[in-house]
Amino acid sequence: MATLSDGKLYIDGKLRDAAGGKTYDDIGPWTGEVIARAADASAEDMEEAIAAARRAFDETDWPTNPAKRRELVTKLVEKLKANRDRLAEIARHEVGSAPGATAMAQVDGPLGFIHRLFDIFDQIEWEKPMGDSTTFGLKTDRIVVKEPIGVVGVITPWNAPLYISIGKVIPALLVGCTVVIKPAPDTPLMSAIWGELADEVGLPAGVLNVVTGSDPALLGEMLTTDPRIDLISFTGSTGVGKRIMEKGSATLKRVFLELGGKSAAIVLEDTPDFAMTVAQSIVCFHAGQGCATITRLLVPRSRYEEAIAVLEQTYAYYATMWGNPDDPANVMGPLISARQRDRVMSYIESGKAEGARLLAGGNIAIDKGAGFFVEPTCFVDVTNDMKIAREEIFGPVLVVIPFEDDEDAIRIANDSDYGLSGAVRSGNPERALRIARRIRSGTISINGGLPINVDLPFGGYKQSGIGKEWGLEGFHEYLATKAIGVGIAA
């Protein structure tokens, strides 16, 4: 059994226990055993954190001293990089990351590009002169200025907590906001370390606060409903996102919501590497626990049987390739919890009941140990009205749907409540681009191109969310716009 350091709260510049010393067990997905204990915050603890963040924004020079912010945030970033090995251990044992996933999106990826956020920060146009104008006989000099929006409640999910925290916390701090982080109950340590490192670099009291807790709703609802919080930046399920939007409406706070997806890949009949493309569609990275994961594979009916044969061979081969916590090439480990495992299995049973054909997987992988393992699973003969084709499963489940022609493929891809990601493959790039332009989705890959990067805005259409993260657009989520008119004497 792995043992990690217990997690503490970080409130108003102090690392401390929760009120009354209350803690809760942090369960490791690989083993199902306790790997650490985390501070279990109360409403009283969250109240102190919100008050501290409000004071730091209203009563200190943090919002108005960019040189100070840049210096301290740079130190915080360097501390994160210096703690790479510790972050990797947390990702492995708390998040359930396989070594290959840790080397990519979980730890090494975000640490490798975090420095580029400073370059994007430098692109912000803080003041824009609008020139003189005479209206109703009044001559006015006009300026449009950008300012930090205020106190930000950051609510992070359990699937990629470091990556997502970096995308929220660093831009918010750089532009001059103060922050309260509330992580998912399943992954408290990946947020608790932010408090430890903030303490080491000497961030001013209240600028960054970390509040962990076992209750899945209490602390987040406090952030969402409190009028002292100016913005909620949330990544997670569409259901929770809807509740945040509803509860936040009472105080008319701004909400950024990066929510679920049910993304489709369209593989056209003229794809030169058709078999390889179909084989690479297997859902395995981080056990399918990714909002932008492509989980609907659309293939032409003219090559449907060929695609099924390729997938049958691929899944049979991969059955022995996943689940090893020590294999550097392995990208698939367990699901985050017993609850998530059971949820995924309920969708698999639904697929069977609705008439889809189970091509591969479909079982709890008891041979992998006592953790929360589900086999890589593939359904064929799926229609787009089935539950497994319409709802986000957030597990290693691929559904395969045939289409007749380009118009049919576009129709199926767009027939979804979601619009986060997607892909088109074709031997004709112009044809692929025409199709991609008609897909209602925030990101689209054409022929393997990567539409997700630190300098690109990320966010979805429809019920996949509101707003953009990363890129210059991601920084603007944390800014307010003010117009100033200065009278000019006649």
Order of alpha helices (4+ residues) and beta strands (2+ residues): beta-beta-beta-beta-alpha-alpha-alpha-alpha-alpha-beta-beta-beta-alpha-beta-alpha-beta-alpha-beta-alpha-beta-beta-alpha-beta-alpha-alpha-beta-beta-alpha-beta-alpha-beta-beta-alpha-beta-beta-beta-alpha-beta
